[in-house]
Amino acid sequence: MPQFDAYSFSGQVFWTLTGFYLFFFWGLYSHLTQFSALFKMRQKLISTYIKEGNSKLSSLNTANFFNI
């Protein structure tokens, strides 16, 4: 079978691994910046929600809500 020929097998393995690594690192480089921007935006949004929640909670505590 030609795909198991010892003469061409090492070349096929080399080019398969080379193509895989090139594709992997290209994808990592191109998408890593987008993922890092997304995670920074999510962290900023979460911290904003936490700050708003804490400010509303503190305003409820100081308003004596249960005293009518």
C-alpha positions as CSV (number, residue, x, y, z in Angstrom):
1,M,0.0,0.0,0.0
2,P,1.5,3.3,-1.0
3,Q,0.5,5.2,2.2
4,F,2.7,2.8,4.3
5,D,5.7,3.0,2.0
6,A,8.8,3.5,4.2
7,Y,10.3,6.0,1.7
8,S,7.4,8.4,1.8
9,F,6.1,7.8,5.3
10,S,8.5,10.1,7.1
11,G,7.7,12.9,4.7
12,Q,4.0,12.5,5.2
13,V,4.5,12.5,9.0
14,F,6.7,15.6,8.8
15,W,4.3,17.6,6.6
16,T,1.2,16.5,8.7
17,L,2.8,17.7,11.9
18,T,4.2,20.8,10.3
19,G,0.7,21.7,9.0
20,F,-0.9,21.0,12.3
21,Y,1.5,23.1,14.2
22,L,1.2,26.0,11.8
23,F,-2.6,25.9,11.8
24,F,-2.6,25.6,15.6
25,F,-0.3,28.5,16.3
26,W,-2.0,30.6,13.7
27,G,-5.4,30.0,15.3
28,L,-4.0,30.6,18.7
29,Y,-2.4,33.9,17.7
30,S,-5.4,35.1,15.8
31,H,-8.0,34.2,18.4
32,L,-6.1,34.8,21.6
33,T,-6.4,38.6,21.3
34,Q,-10.1,38.3,20.8
35,F,-10.5,36.0,23.7
36,S,-8.4,38.2,26.0
37,A,-10.5,41.3,25.0
38,L,-13.7,39.3,25.7
39,F,-12.4,38.2,29.2
40,K,-11.4,41.7,30.1
41,M,-14.8,43.1,29.1
42,R,-16.6,40.3,31.1
43,Q,-14.5,41.0,34.2
44,K,-15.2,44.8,33.9
45,L,-18.9,44.1,33.6
46,I,-19.0,41.7,36.5
47,S,-17.1,44.2,38.8
48,T,-19.5,46.9,37.7
49,Y,-22.5,44.8,38.6
50,I,-20.9,43.9,42.0
51,K,-20.3,47.6,42.8
52,E,-23.9,48.5,41.8
53,G,-25.3,45.7,43.9
54,N,-23.2,46.7,46.9
55,S,-24.2,50.4,46.6
56,K,-27.9,49.4,46.4
57,L,-27.5,47.1,49.4
58,S,-25.9,49.8,51.5
59,S,-28.6,52.3,50.6
60,L,-31.2,49.8,51.7
61,N,-29.4,49.3,55.0
62,T,-29.2,53.1,55.7
63,A,-32.8,53.9,54.7
64,N,-34.3,52.0,57.7
65,F,-36.5,50.1,55.2
66,F,-38.5,48.2,57.8
67,N,-39.4,51.2,59.9
68,I,-42.7,52.6,58.6
